[in-house]
Every structure is written in structure tokens, then in C-alpha cells.
Amino acid sequence: MILAFRTFTEWNKTGLDQMFVYASDTVPIFTPMLLFSLFMITMLASYFSSKRLGNDGDFAASFAVAGFITAIVAIVMSIIPGMIDTYVTVITIIVAIIGVMFLYFSKRK
């Protein structure tokens, strides 16, 4: 049994955004994994950078910063039709809110 796969030439649209829409349409988990990767890279880079510069990494602040950056990228991606689902955008905003709450309640004295 041969399956018919959709190719990018059949998509017949130009632009970098349409390439991401095509990837998101073909592999539905592409955009959430892209956002998760952005979140993890930002969080770990921020944590280890603050740990290297200040000898004390602040995980809560790194989590909050990564949540905000990921939420902003998800909101920008939601402007393009078909790029990202609404529930993924809502989840990234919820993660950003959880990061702020985590930062607020983990203040050191």
C-alpha cells in the first residue's frame, strides 16, 4: 500500500511563513515542539548565565523569562493563519503566568 504524501511543491505558496505552516500542517506536533525547544533553551541559557555571572542561578526567574519569551513568540505565530492552534497559545500564556507566580512565591529573604 502506497500512501500519498503532500509535498511542498503541491502546497504552491511562497514565503518562509508558509513553509512553517506547511510543516505544521503535515506534522501537527511541530509547532508545540518548536515552542518547547525555545522554552527549554531560553530557560537553561538564562539559568546557567546567571549562575556563571552571579555564582547563584535563579531558576524561578529563568522560568518566568522563558515563559514570557515563549508566550510572545506563540502570540506572534498565532497571527499567521494555520500556523498554531489556539490551545497551544493559551497553554503558553498559562505557563508564563505560572512562571510569574513561581517567581513571586519563591522570593528569597
N, C-alpha and C positions, 0 to 999 in steps of 0.2 A: 504494500500500500504506500503510495507516494503522497505526501502532504504538500499542498500548495502554500508556500510562504510568500508573504508580501515583501517585495524588495523596495529599496529606496527609490529606484527609478520609476516604479509604479506609483509612488507617492506623489511625484510630479509637483513638488513645491520647492522653492529655493529659500535659502536663509539658514542661519545657524539655529534659530529658534525652532524651525520646522524639523531640523534634524533631531532635536531633543524631543519634540512632540512625537515624531515617528518612533524613536526609541521607547518612549513612554507608552505609546500605543501598542507596540509589539511586545514589550516586556513590562507588564504593569508595575512590577516592584522596582523598576529602575529609578524613578524619582524619589521614592522613600529611602532607598539605599543610598542615593546620592546625598540626600539631606542628612542621613545618619552619619555618613562618612564625613561630611562637612562639620557636623556637630562634634564628633569624636576628635577630629584633627584640631579643631579650634580649641576644644576643652583641654586636650593634652598639651598642646603647644603653649597655651596660656598658663597652665599649671606649672609645667616644667620651667618656663621662662621666669615666672615669679619665684619659683623655688631656687633657681640659679642666681637671680639678682638679689633676692632678699633673704636667702637661706631658710625661708619658711613658705612653702607653697600654700595658697589658699584655694582649696578645692571648691568651696561654695561660690566664691567669686568667679572662678573659671567656669563652673557650671552655668551660672547666670549669664555670663558674657556669651558663651557658646549658644545658649538658648535664645538670646536676643538676636544674634547674628543669623542663626538658622531660621528664626521666625521672619526676619526681614527678607531673607532670600526666598522663603516659601511664599511670602506675600507678593514679592516681585514676580515669582514664577506663576502665581495664580492669575496674573494679568493676561498672560498668553492663553488663549482658549485651548483646552485639551492637554495642557502641559502637566497640570497637577490636579488631583481631586480635592474637593472641599474638605473632606475629613482629614486629609493629611495636613492641610494648612491649619485646621483647628487643633490638631494634635501638637503641632509645633508651637502654636501660641500657648497651649496649656503647659507644655514643657518649659517655655520661657517664664510663665507665671509661677510654676513650681520652683524654678531656679531662683526667682526673686524671693519667694517665701523661704526657701532653704538658706539663702544668703541672710535674710532678715533674722531668722531664728537661730542662726549659728554664729552670731556675733560673739567674739571673744572679749572678755573683760580684762 
